[in-house]
Amino acid sequence: QIDVSVAEIKRLDDLVVNLNLVSLDIIKIDIEGFEVAFMDGAKDTIDRFKPIIVSELSSQNLESQGQDILSFYEILVKYGYSRFVDVHTGEKFNFDKAISTTEVIETDIACYIQ
């Protein structure tokens, strides 16, 4: 037997307005390859609050949604993120290396606007 749940999808920008949020310091993203789509729906929120984003980064999950690490990196940079840290090691995350490798990438990163 398989249990199926239905979840309503909302843009973060709409949710922030509906909840009348006055601050937002950190966003945790673990949405199985939908990170680029999420960012598209969070632009106003990011512009307003400039939150730290902690995100799962999985090359396989991104590829399953027709995206890749480069497309996620490009949207992060477009929204002002310029410092990236691997949360498991505490070291700078090297997007150039992740983009150019043929190896599977599976980690979590913290993204900061400088």
C-alpha positions, 0 to 999 in steps of 0.5 A: 500500500502506498500512501499519497499526500497532496500538498498545496504549492505556494510562492514564498513571496505570496506567503510572506505577504499573506502572513505579513512577515516583518523579518526573515533571517534564514530559509532552509530548502530541501525540495528535491530538485525544485530549488530553481523554481522555488527561487523564482517564487522568492525574488521579492522576499530575498530582495527585501530580507536578504536571508541566508539560504541553506539548501540541499544541493543534489546534482541528480535531483536538479537533473530530474527536474530539468535543471543543473548545478549551473542553473541553481548557481546562476539564480543565486548570483542573480539574486545577490548571493556571493558567498557559499559554504559547505555546511558539512565541512565549514569550508567555502563551497566551490561552485566552479568545481561542482559545475565542471565535474561529472561526479554526483554532487550531494551536499548542503550549502549555506548561501550568503548575500555580501 
